[in-house]
């Protein structure tokens, strides 16, 4: 048995990413899975920035009504 970390390509850039560094982003609507992406740290940071740019520029969201859930 090997203790080597498992690597899987990032869905964003295609670079191999170890399980420990990868993040999975799931988009669900009414509990139905619409999209799932496995992203390396750089692509995940880009995804978060795009999300904030497109959806986070509305009224003050300090009441907790908007959430980003990442595995």
Buried (B, 14 or more C-beta within 10 A) or exposed (E): EEEEEEEEEBBBEEEEBEEEBBBEBEEEEEEEEEEEBBBBEBBBEBBBEEEEEEEEEEEEEEEEEEEEEEE
